[in-house]
Amino acid sequence: MVKFTTPRGSAFHLDAMGGGNAYQEQQRTEQASITNLLVPSFFNLSNSTSPPTTTDYTYLRRRVGLYGQATVGFKDQVFLTGNIRNDWSSTLPIENNSIFYPGANVSWIITQTLGSNNTLSFLKVRAAYGRTGSDPDPYQVQPQLGSGVISLPFGSFNSPFNGIAGYGINNTIGNPNLKPIFTNEAEVGAEARFLKDRIGLDVSLYNKNTNGQIFAVPIAPSTGYTNLVENPGRNEELHLELHLHIQQGLEPGREPDGGYPESAPDLGLCRAGKGGGRWIGGLDLLAGTRQGSQRPGDRGRDYRLPQREPIAPGQIRQYRRLHRERAVHLPDGVVQYLPV
């Protein structure tokens, strides 16, 4: 794999990569069985009046692929990504063994371009298209050869018989025109956050089509076979997803420099005090950002924490259905809430 990245600082930024891989899967299975045991419960291949029936199955598939991807960003506001991949599979006919599937997506952070305010904190729109391809299991192009087995009303007739070997073609007809399976997917969506990230809304609409699913289609037994491998399968899906995120804010305390943090902390330190507690700082598990006192010399702000009423040391309670926490009383009147 090779990567290329342009230096940061300019209006445009490029990240590109390309490479290739090779995949091989191999399996071999050997099996032997006997009937008419001479000595009951003595399981040995020689413990029979008839010779053992053996089977030997070999499974091998190879796939080689090349891929590339490039992302162009403009002032950390607009991003365009394109990717391509081509695989060659040994389980498909030679004339159809190339599987090419491209993809692209674009996104625009509108608030990065036009600015945000107290009502609208973040707004991003996106669109994407992608195609993926896959190959079938091995040995569906040509008929498979195996040891001859004839089913009879009272059992089965297995070869070799009386020193004469026999082989037969299985009951499924292979398809020399078999094609890859392709899935096409298109998506549009938007992500918005309001009131300093307290409310978030993520909307996605996508359509997914799969063509060429492979099945062994039943056919008339009068042909001498029971199934025919074909690419008749088609599946279409249309989905609308809505995700609403609501985070409880903290009420400002009595100090004049008190204000609302970005979101309610899920893990942090609180100093107990009359009428409320001093927020020391912590990690917001939902937003993944740190809140509270961050700058050197910043003594923090006072916030009342109505959603965290005092509990005894070591006591466990459920908090906002996100996790359970235990109150641990530290020296100097500091109370730490830890998840359990």
Phi and psi restraints in degrees (value plus and minus 20) as a CYANA .aco file:
   2 VAL   PHI    -142.3  -102.3
   2 VAL   PSI     116.1   156.1
   3 LYS   PHI    -141.5  -101.5
   3 LYS   PSI     130.4   170.4
   4 PHE   PHI    -162.7  -122.7
   4 PHE   PSI     111.5   151.5
   5 THR   PHI    -158.2  -118.2
   5 THR   PSI     113.1   153.1
   6 THR   PHI    -103.5   -63.5
   6 THR   PSI     132.5   172.5
   7 PRO   PHI     -83.2   -43.2
   7 PRO   PSI     127.2   167.2
   8 ARG   PHI     -93.6   -53.6
   8 ARG   PSI     139.3   179.3
   9 GLY   PHI      98.5   138.5
   9 GLY   PSI     -47.9    -7.9
  10 SER   PHI    -108.7   -68.7
  10 SER   PSI     150.3   190.3
  11 ALA   PHI     -84.3   -44.3
  11 ALA   PSI     -59.6   -19.6
  12 PHE   PHI    -124.5   -84.5
  12 PHE   PSI     124.5   164.5
  13 HIS   PHI    -154.2  -114.2
  13 HIS   PSI     115.4   155.4
  14 LEU   PHI    -144.7  -104.7
  14 LEU   PSI     110.7   150.7
  15 ASP   PHI    -142.5  -102.5
  15 ASP   PSI     104.0   144.0
  16 ALA   PHI    -155.3  -115.3
  16 ALA   PSI     129.2   169.2
  17 MET   PHI    -172.0  -132.0
  17 MET   PSI     134.9   174.9
  18 GLY   PHI    -178.4  -138.4
  18 GLY   PSI     137.3   177.3
  19 GLY   PHI     158.6   198.6
  19 GLY   PSI    -187.0  -147.0
  20 GLY   PHI    -176.1  -136.1
  20 GLY   PSI     143.6   183.6
  21 ASN   PHI    -170.6  -130.6
  21 ASN   PSI     141.3   181.3
  22 ALA   PHI    -151.9  -111.9
  22 ALA   PSI     117.8   157.8
  23 TYR   PHI    -151.8  -111.8
  23 TYR   PSI     114.7   154.7
  24 GLN   PHI    -157.6  -117.6
  24 GLN   PSI     114.4   154.4
  25 GLU   PHI    -145.8  -105.8
  25 GLU   PSI     105.9   145.9
  26 GLN   PHI    -154.8  -114.8
  26 GLN   PSI     119.9   159.9
  27 GLN   PHI    -169.2  -129.2
  27 GLN   PSI     122.6   162.6
  28 ARG   PHI    -156.3  -116.3
  28 ARG   PSI     110.9   150.9
  29 THR   PHI    -144.8  -104.8
  29 THR   PSI     109.4   149.4
  30 GLU   PHI    -142.0  -102.0
  30 GLU   PSI     116.3   156.3
  31 GLN   PHI    -162.9  -122.9
  31 GLN   PSI     122.7   162.7
  32 ALA   PHI    -159.2  -119.2
  32 ALA   PSI     123.2   163.2
  33 SER   PHI    -166.9  -126.9
  33 SER   PSI     137.8   177.8
  34 ILE   PHI    -156.0  -116.0
  34 ILE   PSI     142.7   182.7
  35 THR   PHI    -148.8  -108.8
  35 THR   PSI     154.5   194.5
  36 ASN   PHI      35.4    75.4
  36 ASN   PSI      42.8    82.8
  37 LEU   PHI     -82.1   -42.1
  37 LEU   PSI     113.6   153.6
  38 LEU   PHI     -94.9   -54.9
  38 LEU   PSI     -65.0   -25.0
  39 VAL   PHI    -131.5   -91.5
  39 VAL   PSI      95.0   135.0
  40 PRO   PHI     -77.4   -37.4
  40 PRO   PSI     122.8   162.8
  41 SER   PHI      44.0    84.0
  41 SER   PSI      -7.4    32.6
  42 PHE   PHI    -127.0   -87.0
  42 PHE   PSI      79.8   119.8
  43 PHE   PHI    -112.8   -72.8
  43 PHE   PSI      74.0   114.0
  44 ASN   PHI    -163.9  -123.9
  44 ASN   PSI     122.5   162.5
  45 LEU   PHI     -83.5   -43.5
  45 LEU   PSI     -41.7    -1.7
  46 SER   PHI    -107.5   -67.5
  46 SER   PSI     -26.0    14.0
  47 ASN   PHI    -108.3   -68.3
  47 ASN   PSI      39.4    79.4
  48 SER   PHI    -180.4  -140.4
  48 SER   PSI     134.5   174.5
  49 THR   PHI    -104.4   -64.4
  49 THR   PSI     -31.9     8.1
  50 SER   PHI    -135.4   -95.4
  50 SER   PSI     133.6   173.6
  51 PRO   PHI     -88.4   -48.4
  51 PRO   PSI     134.5   174.5
  52 PRO   PHI     -85.5   -45.5
  52 PRO   PSI     130.4   170.4
  53 THR   PHI    -119.8   -79.8
  53 THR   PSI     102.1   142.1
  54 THR   PHI    -138.4   -98.4
  54 THR   PSI     130.0   170.0
  55 THR   PHI    -153.8  -113.8
  55 THR   PSI     126.4   166.4
  56 ASP   PHI    -156.5  -116.5
  56 ASP   PSI      95.3   135.3
  57 TYR   PHI    -138.7   -98.7
  57 TYR   PSI     109.3   149.3
  58 THR   PHI    -139.0   -99.0
  58 THR   PSI     113.4   153.4
  59 TYR   PHI    -146.5  -106.5
  59 TYR   PSI     106.9   146.9
  60 LEU   PHI    -168.6  -128.6
  60 LEU   PSI     110.5   150.5
  61 ARG   PHI    -161.8  -121.8
  61 ARG   PSI     124.0   164.0
  62 ARG   PHI    -151.8  -111.8
  62 ARG   PSI     125.3   165.3
  63 ARG   PHI    -165.9  -125.9
  63 ARG   PSI     109.2   149.2
  64 VAL   PHI    -140.7  -100.7
  64 VAL   PSI     117.8   157.8
  65 GLY   PHI    -160.8  -120.8
  65 GLY   PSI     130.8   170.8
  66 LEU   PHI    -144.8  -104.8
  66 LEU   PSI     122.9   162.9
  67 TYR   PHI    -166.5  -126.5
  67 TYR   PSI     140.8   180.8
  68 GLY   PHI    -175.8  -135.8
  68 GLY   PSI     130.9   170.9
  69 GLN   PHI    -170.3  -130.3
  69 GLN   PSI     121.5   161.5
  70 ALA   PHI    -160.7  -120.7
  70 ALA   PSI     118.2   158.2
  71 THR   PHI    -146.2  -106.2
  71 THR   PSI     107.0   147.0
  72 VAL   PHI    -133.8   -93.8
  72 VAL   PSI     106.1   146.1
  73 GLY   PHI    -137.2   -97.2
  73 GLY   PSI     123.0   163.0
  74 PHE   PHI    -139.6   -99.6
  74 PHE   PSI      87.9   127.9
  75 LYS   PHI      33.2    73.2
  75 LYS   PSI      13.1    53.1
  76 ASP   PHI      34.4    74.4
  76 ASP   PSI      10.6    50.6
  77 GLN   PHI    -139.5   -99.5
  77 GLN   PSI     -65.1   -25.1
  78 VAL   PHI    -139.6   -99.6
  78 VAL   PSI     114.1   154.1
  79 PHE   PHI    -151.4  -111.4
  79 PHE   PSI     113.5   153.5
  80 LEU   PHI    -147.8  -107.8
  80 LEU   PSI     105.4   145.4
  81 THR   PHI    -144.2  -104.2
  81 THR   PSI     113.2   153.2
  82 GLY   PHI    -149.4  -109.4
  82 GLY   PSI     123.4   163.4
  83 ASN   PHI    -164.6  -124.6
  83 ASN   PSI     129.0   169.0
  84 ILE   PHI    -157.4  -117.4
  84 ILE   PSI     133.1   173.1
  85 ARG   PHI    -172.9  -132.9
  85 ARG   PSI     123.6   163.6
  86 ASN   PHI    -155.5  -115.5
  86 ASN   PSI     104.8   144.8
  87 ASP   PHI    -133.3   -93.3
  87 ASP   PSI     129.8   169.8
  88 TRP   PHI    -142.4  -102.4
  88 TRP   PSI     103.7   143.7
  89 SER   PHI    -135.2   -95.2
  89 SER   PSI     122.3   162.3
  90 SER   PHI    -101.8   -61.8
  90 SER   PSI     -29.3    10.7
  91 THR   PHI    -111.4   -71.4
  91 THR   PSI     -16.7    23.3
  92 LEU   PHI    -134.8   -94.8
  92 LEU   PSI     139.7   179.7
  93 PRO   PHI     -80.1   -40.1
  93 PRO   PSI     132.4   172.4
  94 ILE   PHI     -77.6   -37.6
  94 ILE   PSI     -59.6   -19.6
  95 GLU   PHI     -94.6   -54.6
  95 GLU   PSI     -32.8     7.2
  96 ASN   PHI    -142.5  -102.5
  96 ASN   PSI      -4.0    36.0
  97 ASN   PHI    -106.9   -66.9
  97 ASN   PSI     -17.2    22.8
  98 SER   PHI    -114.3   -74.3
  98 SER   PSI     105.3   145.3
  99 ILE   PHI    -138.5   -98.5
  99 ILE   PSI      86.8   126.8
 100 PHE   PHI    -131.0   -91.0
 100 PHE   PSI     108.9   148.9
 101 TYR   PHI    -165.1  -125.1
 101 TYR   PSI     100.2   140.2
 102 PRO   PHI    -119.3   -79.3
 102 PRO   PSI     154.9   194.9
 103 GLY   PHI    -184.0  -144.0
 103 GLY   PSI     136.9   176.9
 104 ALA   PHI    -176.8  -136.8
 104 ALA   PSI     130.2   170.2
 105 ASN   PHI    -170.4  -130.4
 105 ASN   PSI     130.4   170.4
 106 VAL   PHI    -155.9  -115.9
 106 VAL   PSI     122.6   162.6
 107 SER   PHI    -161.7  -121.7
 107 SER   PSI     129.7   169.7
 108 TRP   PHI    -156.2  -116.2
 108 TRP   PSI      99.5   139.5
 109 ILE   PHI    -107.5   -67.5
 109 ILE   PSI      78.8   118.8
 110 ILE   PHI     -86.7   -46.7
 110 ILE   PSI     -59.9   -19.9
 111 THR   PHI     -88.6   -48.6
 111 THR   PSI     -41.0    -1.0
 112 GLN   PHI     -92.7   -52.7
 112 GLN   PSI     -46.7    -6.7
 113 THR   PHI    -110.8   -70.8
 113 THR   PSI     -68.3   -28.3
 114 LEU   PHI    -116.8   -76.8
 114 LEU   PSI     -31.0     9.0
 115 GLY   PHI      74.1   114.1
 115 GLY   PSI     138.2   178.2
 116 SER   PHI    -133.7   -93.7
 116 SER   PSI     150.8   190.8
 117 ASN   PHI    -164.0  -124.0
 117 ASN   PSI    -195.6  -155.6
 118 ASN   PHI     -85.2   -45.2
 118 ASN   PSI     -46.4    -6.4
 119 THR   PHI    -104.0   -64.0
 119 THR   PSI     -71.8   -31.8
 120 LEU   PHI    -126.8   -86.8
 120 LEU   PSI      87.0   127.0
 121 SER   PHI    -105.4   -65.4
 121 SER   PSI     -54.7   -14.7
 122 PHE   PHI    -176.4  -136.4
 122 PHE   PSI     119.6   159.6
 123 LEU   PHI    -168.7  -128.7
 123 LEU   PSI     105.4   145.4
 124 LYS   PHI    -157.9  -117.9
 124 LYS   PSI     117.1   157.1
 125 VAL   PHI    -136.5   -96.5
 125 VAL   PSI     132.3   172.3
 126 ARG   PHI    -169.9  -129.9
 126 ARG   PSI     135.3   175.3
 127 ALA   PHI    -166.9  -126.9
 127 ALA   PSI     126.8   166.8
 128 ALA   PHI    -172.0  -132.0
 128 ALA   PSI     130.5   170.5
 129 TYR   PHI    -159.1  -119.1
 129 TYR   PSI     117.9   157.9
 130 GLY   PHI    -168.0  -128.0
 130 GLY   PSI     129.9   169.9
 131 ARG   PHI    -151.6  -111.6
 131 ARG   PSI     113.9   153.9
 132 THR   PHI    -146.5  -106.5
 132 THR   PSI     127.9   167.9
 133 GLY   PHI    -148.7  -108.7
 133 GLY   PSI     130.6   170.6
 134 SER   PHI    -162.2  -122.2
 134 SER   PSI     138.6   178.6
 135 ASP   PHI    -128.9   -88.9
 135 ASP   PSI     140.2   180.2
 136 PRO   PHI    -101.8   -61.8
 136 PRO   PSI     157.1   197.1
 137 ASP   PHI     -87.5   -47.5
 137 ASP   PSI     138.4   178.4
 138 PRO   PHI     -85.1   -45.1
 138 PRO   PSI     141.2   181.2
 139 TYR   PHI      44.4    84.4
 139 TYR   PSI      20.9    60.9
 140 GLN   PHI    -135.1   -95.1
 140 GLN   PSI     -14.3    25.7
 141 VAL   PHI    -114.6   -74.6
 141 VAL   PSI     -65.5   -25.5
 142 GLN   PHI    -136.0   -96.0
 142 GLN   PSI     136.2   176.2
 143 PRO   PHI     -81.6   -41.6
 143 PRO   PSI     130.5   170.5
 144 GLN   PHI    -118.3   -78.3
 144 GLN   PSI     121.4   161.4
 145 LEU   PHI    -124.0   -84.0
 145 LEU   PSI     112.8   152.8
 146 GLY   PHI    -165.2  -125.2
 146 GLY   PSI     153.3   193.3
 147 SER   PHI     -84.3   -44.3
 147 SER   PSI     123.6   163.6
 148 GLY   PHI     -91.5   -51.5
 148 GLY   PSI     106.0   146.0
 149 VAL   PHI    -152.6  -112.6
 149 VAL   PSI     103.8   143.8
 150 ILE   PHI    -133.5   -93.5
 150 ILE   PSI     101.6   141.6
 151 SER   PHI     -98.6   -58.6
 151 SER   PSI     113.7   153.7
 152 LEU   PHI    -144.0  -104.0
 152 LEU   PSI     139.2   179.2
 153 PRO   PHI     -78.8   -38.8
 153 PRO   PSI     -49.5    -9.5
 154 PHE   PHI    -125.5   -85.5
 154 PHE   PSI      -6.8    33.2
 155 GLY   PHI     130.6   170.6
 155 GLY   PSI    -155.7  -115.7
 156 SER   PHI    -167.7  -127.7
 156 SER   PSI     134.6   174.6
 157 PHE   PHI    -128.3   -88.3
 157 PHE   PSI      97.1   137.1
 158 ASN   PHI    -130.8   -90.8
 158 ASN   PSI     122.3   162.3
 159 SER   PHI    -122.5   -82.5
 159 SER   PSI     133.3   173.3
 160 PRO   PHI     -94.1   -54.1
 160 PRO   PSI     132.0   172.0
 161 PHE   PHI    -150.6  -110.6
 161 PHE   PSI     106.0   146.0
 162 ASN   PHI      35.6    75.6
 162 ASN   PSI      18.9    58.9
 163 GLY   PHI      60.6   100.6
 163 GLY   PSI     -14.9    25.1
 164 ILE   PHI    -131.4   -91.4
 164 ILE   PSI     102.3   142.3
 165 ALA   PHI    -102.3   -62.3
 165 ALA   PSI     133.4   173.4
 166 GLY   PHI    -168.3  -128.3
 166 GLY   PSI     123.9   163.9
 167 TYR   PHI    -151.8  -111.8
 167 TYR   PSI     138.0   178.0
 168 GLY   PHI    -164.6  -124.6
 168 GLY   PSI     140.5   180.5
 169 ILE   PHI    -112.1   -72.1
 169 ILE   PSI     119.1   159.1
 170 ASN   PHI     -87.0   -47.0
 170 ASN   PSI     153.7   193.7
 171 ASN   PHI    -103.6   -63.6
 171 ASN   PSI     -17.4    22.6
 172 THR   PHI    -129.0   -89.0
 172 THR   PSI     108.7   148.7
 173 ILE   PHI    -104.3   -64.3
 173 ILE   PSI     106.1   146.1
 174 GLY   PHI     -91.6   -51.6
 174 GLY   PSI     144.9   184.9
 175 ASN   PHI    -139.8   -99.8
 175 ASN   PSI      85.8   125.8
 176 PRO   PHI     -92.0   -52.0
 176 PRO   PSI     -26.1    13.9
 177 ASN   PHI    -129.6   -89.6
 177 ASN   PSI       1.4    41.4
 178 LEU   PHI     -80.7   -40.7
 178 LEU   PSI     120.8   160.8
 179 LYS   PHI    -141.0  -101.0
 179 LYS   PSI     142.6   182.6
 180 PRO   PHI     -87.6   -47.6
 180 PRO   PSI     145.9   185.9
 181 ILE   PHI    -118.6   -78.6
 181 ILE   PSI     106.6   146.6
 182 PHE   PHI    -139.4   -99.4
 182 PHE   PSI     120.2   160.2
 183 THR   PHI    -144.0  -104.0
 183 THR   PSI     103.1   143.1
 184 ASN   PHI    -129.0   -89.0
 184 ASN   PSI     113.2   153.2
 185 GLU   PHI    -158.0  -118.0
 185 GLU   PSI     111.8   151.8
 186 ALA   PHI    -144.1  -104.1
 186 ALA   PSI     120.7   160.7
 187 GLU   PHI    -163.4  -123.4
 187 GLU   PSI     121.7   161.7
 188 VAL   PHI    -150.0  -110.0
 188 VAL   PSI     128.7   168.7
 189 GLY   PHI    -186.8  -146.8
 189 GLY   PSI     151.6   191.6
 190 ALA   PHI    -168.7  -128.7
 190 ALA   PSI     127.9   167.9
 191 GLU   PHI    -149.9  -109.9
 191 GLU   PSI     108.7   148.7
 192 ALA   PHI    -157.2  -117.2
 192 ALA   PSI     125.3   165.3
 193 ARG   PHI    -151.6  -111.6
 193 ARG   PSI     120.2   160.2
 194 PHE   PHI    -146.2  -106.2
 194 PHE   PSI     139.7   179.7
 195 LEU   PHI      33.0    73.0
 195 LEU   PSI      36.0    76.0
 196 LYS   PHI      36.1    76.1
 196 LYS   PSI      28.0    68.0
 197 ASP   PHI      49.9    89.9
 197 ASP   PSI      -6.4    33.6
 198 ARG   PHI     -94.1   -54.1
 198 ARG   PSI     -51.4   -11.4
 199 ILE   PHI    -143.0  -103.0
 199 ILE   PSI     110.0   150.0
 200 GLY   PHI    -148.7  -108.7
 200 GLY   PSI     122.5   162.5
 201 LEU   PHI    -154.7  -114.7
 201 LEU   PSI     108.2   148.2
 202 ASP   PHI    -145.4  -105.4
 202 ASP   PSI     101.3   141.3
 203 VAL   PHI    -140.1  -100.1
 203 VAL   PSI     112.3   152.3
 204 SER   PHI    -157.6  -117.6
 204 SER   PSI     115.4   155.4
 205 LEU   PHI    -148.6  -108.6
 205 LEU   PSI     101.4   141.4
 206 TYR   PHI    -161.4  -121.4
 206 TYR   PSI     130.0   170.0
 207 ASN   PHI    -140.9  -100.9
 207 ASN   PSI     112.6   152.6
 208 LYS   PHI    -149.4  -109.4
 208 LYS   PSI     103.4   143.4
 209 ASN   PHI    -142.3  -102.3
 209 ASN   PSI     110.7   150.7
 210 THR   PHI    -137.8   -97.8
 210 THR   PSI     106.2   146.2
 211 ASN   PHI    -144.4  -104.4
 211 ASN   PSI     123.7   163.7
 212 GLY   PHI      66.7   106.7
 212 GLY   PSI       3.6    43.6
 213 GLN   PHI     -81.1   -41.1
 213 GLN   PSI     120.4   160.4
 214 ILE   PHI    -120.3   -80.3
 214 ILE   PSI     110.0   150.0
 215 PHE   PHI    -156.4  -116.4
 215 PHE   PSI     134.5   174.5
 216 ALA   PHI    -111.5   -71.5
 216 ALA   PSI      79.3   119.3
 217 VAL   PHI     -99.7   -59.7
 217 VAL   PSI     110.0   150.0
 218 PRO   PHI     -84.9   -44.9
 218 PRO   PSI     121.2   161.2
 219 ILE   PHI    -151.3  -111.3
 219 ILE   PSI     152.3   192.3
 220 ALA   PHI     -85.3   -45.3
 220 ALA   PSI     108.4   148.4
 221 PRO   PHI     -82.0   -42.0
 221 PRO   PSI     -37.8     2.2
 222 SER   PHI     -84.7   -44.7
 222 SER   PSI     -35.5     4.5
 223 THR   PHI     -96.2   -56.2
 223 THR   PSI     -31.5     8.5
 224 GLY   PHI      75.0   115.0
 224 GLY   PSI     -22.2    17.8
 225 TYR   PHI    -152.2  -112.2
 225 TYR   PSI     148.0   188.0
 226 THR   PHI    -136.4   -96.4
 226 THR   PSI     -39.4     0.6
 227 ASN   PHI    -163.0  -123.0
 227 ASN   PSI     136.4   176.4
 228 LEU   PHI    -154.4  -114.4
 228 LEU   PSI     108.2   148.2
 229 VAL   PHI     -97.1   -57.1
 229 VAL   PSI     106.4   146.4
 230 GLU   PHI    -160.1  -120.1
 230 GLU   PSI     148.0   188.0
 231 ASN   PHI    -129.5   -89.5
 231 ASN   PSI      35.2    75.2
 232 PRO   PHI    -108.5   -68.5
 232 PRO   PSI     -33.6     6.4
 233 GLY   PHI     -89.9   -49.9
 233 GLY   PSI     117.3   157.3
 234 ARG   PHI    -164.1  -124.1
 234 ARG   PSI     116.0   156.0
 235 ASN   PHI    -160.6  -120.6
 235 ASN   PSI     116.4   156.4
 236 GLU   PHI    -151.2  -111.2
 236 GLU   PSI     114.8   154.8
 237 GLU   PHI    -151.8  -111.8
 237 GLU   PSI     119.4   159.4
 238 LEU   PHI    -148.0  -108.0
 238 LEU   PSI     102.3   142.3
 239 HIS   PHI    -147.4  -107.4
 239 HIS   PSI     123.5   163.5
 240 LEU   PHI    -145.3  -105.3
 240 LEU   PSI     101.3   141.3
 241 GLU   PHI    -138.0   -98.0
 241 GLU   PSI     113.7   153.7
 242 LEU   PHI    -146.6  -106.6
 242 LEU   PSI     107.2   147.2
 243 HIS   PHI    -144.0  -104.0
 243 HIS   PSI     103.5   143.5
 244 LEU   PHI    -134.7   -94.7
 244 LEU   PSI     106.6   146.6
 245 HIS   PHI    -137.6   -97.6
 245 HIS   PSI     107.5   147.5
 246 ILE   PHI    -147.3  -107.3
 246 ILE   PSI     106.5   146.5
 247 GLN   PHI    -138.7   -98.7
 247 GLN   PSI     114.5   154.5
 248 GLN   PHI     -98.5   -58.5
 248 GLN   PSI     105.9   145.9
 249 GLY   PHI    -102.1   -62.1
 249 GLY   PSI     145.7   185.7
 250 LEU   PHI    -118.5   -78.5
 250 LEU   PSI     120.5   160.5
 251 GLU   PHI     -97.9   -57.9
 251 GLU   PSI     117.5   157.5
 252 PRO   PHI     -86.3   -46.3
 252 PRO   PSI     127.2   167.2
 253 GLY   PHI    -109.2   -69.2
 253 GLY   PSI    -177.9  -137.9
 254 ARG   PHI    -106.2   -66.2
 254 ARG   PSI     -38.5     1.5
 255 GLU   PHI     -90.3   -50.3
 255 GLU   PSI     125.0   165.0
 256 PRO   PHI     -85.2   -45.2
 256 PRO   PSI     -45.3    -5.3
 257 ASP   PHI    -108.0   -68.0
 257 ASP   PSI     -12.1    27.9
 258 GLY   PHI     -87.5   -47.5
 258 GLY   PSI     125.6   165.6
 259 GLY   PHI    -177.3  -137.3
 259 GLY   PSI     158.3   198.3
 260 TYR   PHI    -106.8   -66.8
 260 TYR   PSI     109.6   149.6
 261 PRO   PHI     -93.8   -53.8
 261 PRO   PSI     155.9   195.9
 262 GLU   PHI     -81.8   -41.8
 262 GLU   PSI     -60.5   -20.5
 263 SER   PHI    -181.3  -141.3
 263 SER   PSI     147.3   187.3
 264 ALA   PHI     -91.6   -51.6
 264 ALA   PSI     112.6   152.6
 265 PRO   PHI     -95.9   -55.9
 265 PRO   PSI     126.8   166.8
 266 ASP   PHI    -124.5   -84.5
 266 ASP   PSI     -35.3     4.7
 267 LEU   PHI    -168.1  -128.1
 267 LEU   PSI     100.0   140.0
 268 GLY   PHI    -195.0  -155.0
 268 GLY   PSI    -191.9  -151.9
 269 LEU   PHI    -133.2   -93.2
 269 LEU   PSI     121.7   161.7
 270 CYS   PHI    -156.1  -116.1
 270 CYS   PSI     108.2   148.2
 271 ARG   PHI    -112.6   -72.6
 271 ARG   PSI     101.4   141.4
 272 ALA   PHI     -86.3   -46.3
 272 ALA   PSI     123.7   163.7
 273 GLY   PHI    -182.1  -142.1
 273 GLY   PSI     150.3   190.3
 274 LYS   PHI     -88.8   -48.8
 274 LYS   PSI     105.9   145.9
 275 GLY   PHI      58.1    98.1
 275 GLY   PSI     -15.7    24.3
 276 GLY   PHI     143.8   183.8
 276 GLY   PSI    -180.8  -140.8
 277 GLY   PHI    -161.8  -121.8
 277 GLY   PSI     135.3   175.3
 278 ARG   PHI    -111.4   -71.4
 278 ARG   PSI     103.1   143.1
 279 TRP   PHI    -100.8   -60.8
 279 TRP   PSI     100.3   140.3
 280 ILE   PHI    -111.5   -71.5
 280 ILE   PSI     -56.4   -16.4
 281 GLY   PHI     123.2   163.2
 281 GLY   PSI     140.0   180.0
 282 GLY   PHI    -199.3  -159.3
 282 GLY   PSI    -186.2  -146.2
 283 LEU   PHI    -139.3   -99.3
 283 LEU   PSI     103.6   143.6
 284 ASP   PHI    -102.1   -62.1
 284 ASP   PSI      91.5   131.5
 285 LEU   PHI     -91.9   -51.9
 285 LEU   PSI     -43.3    -3.3
 286 LEU   PHI     -99.8   -59.8
 286 LEU   PSI     -72.1   -32.1
 287 ALA   PHI    -104.1   -64.1
 287 ALA   PSI     -38.6     1.4
 288 GLY   PHI      54.8    94.8
 288 GLY   PSI       0.7    40.7
 289 THR   PHI    -144.4  -104.4
 289 THR   PSI     134.0   174.0
 290 ARG   PHI    -108.7   -68.7
 290 ARG   PSI     121.8   161.8
 291 GLN   PHI    -143.3  -103.3
 291 GLN   PSI     151.8   191.8
 292 GLY   PHI      71.0   111.0
 292 GLY   PSI    -170.9  -130.9
 293 SER   PHI     -93.9   -53.9
 293 SER   PSI      94.6   134.6
 294 GLN   PHI    -140.2  -100.2
 294 GLN   PSI     -54.2   -14.2
 295 ARG   PHI    -100.4   -60.4
 295 ARG   PSI     124.6   164.6
 296 PRO   PHI     -79.3   -39.3
 296 PRO   PSI     112.2   152.2
 297 GLY   PHI      66.6   106.6
 297 GLY   PSI     -29.5    10.5
 298 ASP   PHI     -93.1   -53.1
 298 ASP   PSI     102.5   142.5
 299 ARG   PHI    -106.9   -66.9
 299 ARG   PSI     -15.3    24.7
 300 GLY   PHI      65.6   105.6
 300 GLY   PSI     156.7   196.7
 301 ARG   PHI    -147.0  -107.0
 301 ARG   PSI     138.0   178.0
 302 ASP   PHI    -112.1   -72.1
 302 ASP   PSI     111.4   151.4
 303 TYR   PHI    -154.7  -114.7
 303 TYR   PSI     119.3   159.3
 304 ARG   PHI    -101.9   -61.9
 304 ARG   PSI     119.1   159.1
 305 LEU   PHI    -134.2   -94.2
 305 LEU   PSI      58.6    98.6
 306 PRO   PHI     -85.6   -45.6
 306 PRO   PSI     -44.8    -4.8
 307 GLN   PHI    -101.6   -61.6
 307 GLN   PSI     -26.2    13.8
 308 ARG   PHI    -144.5  -104.5
 308 ARG   PSI      63.2   103.2
 309 GLU   PHI     -97.4   -57.4
 309 GLU   PSI     134.0   174.0
 310 PRO   PHI     -77.9   -37.9
 310 PRO   PSI     118.9   158.9
 311 ILE   PHI    -152.8  -112.8
 311 ILE   PSI     139.3   179.3
 312 ALA   PHI     -89.9   -49.9
 312 ALA   PSI     133.9   173.9
 313 PRO   PHI     -77.4   -37.4
 313 PRO   PSI     112.7   152.7
 314 GLY   PHI      65.1   105.1
 314 GLY   PSI     -30.0    10.0
 315 GLN   PHI     -93.4   -53.4
 315 GLN   PSI     123.7   163.7
 316 ILE   PHI    -130.4   -90.4
 316 ILE   PSI     119.3   159.3
 317 ARG   PHI    -163.8  -123.8
 317 ARG   PSI     141.3   181.3
 318 GLN   PHI    -107.6   -67.6
 318 GLN   PSI     117.5   157.5
 319 TYR   PHI    -148.5  -108.5
 319 TYR   PSI      89.7   129.7
 320 ARG   PHI      34.8    74.8
 320 ARG   PSI       6.4    46.4
 321 ARG   PHI      41.1    81.1
 321 ARG   PSI     -12.1    27.9
 322 LEU   PHI    -109.9   -69.9
 322 LEU   PSI     -62.5   -22.5
 323 HIS   PHI    -183.8  -143.8
 323 HIS   PSI     146.4   186.4
 324 ARG   PHI    -114.2   -74.2
 324 ARG   PSI     132.5   172.5
 325 GLU   PHI    -160.1  -120.1
 325 GLU   PSI     136.2   176.2
 326 ARG   PHI    -140.7  -100.7
 326 ARG   PSI     114.9   154.9
 327 ALA   PHI    -104.2   -64.2
 327 ALA   PSI     105.6   145.6
 328 VAL   PHI    -139.3   -99.3
 328 VAL   PSI      98.2   138.2
 329 HIS   PHI    -105.0   -65.0
 329 HIS   PSI      96.9   136.9
 330 LEU   PHI    -118.8   -78.8
 330 LEU   PSI     149.2   189.2
 331 PRO   PHI     -80.1   -40.1
 331 PRO   PSI     140.4   180.4
 332 ASP   PHI      45.8    85.8
 332 ASP   PSI       8.1    48.1
 333 GLY   PHI      54.0    94.0
 333 GLY   PSI      -4.0    36.0
 334 VAL   PHI    -109.8   -69.8
 334 VAL   PSI     115.0   155.0
 335 VAL   PHI    -133.7   -93.7
 335 VAL   PSI     106.0   146.0
 336 GLN   PHI    -132.6   -92.6
 336 GLN   PSI     110.2   150.2
 337 TYR   PHI    -120.5   -80.5
 337 TYR   PSI      97.1   137.1
 338 LEU   PHI    -136.2   -96.2
 338 LEU   PSI     117.7   157.7
 339 PRO   PHI     -90.4   -50.4
 339 PRO   PSI     129.2   169.2
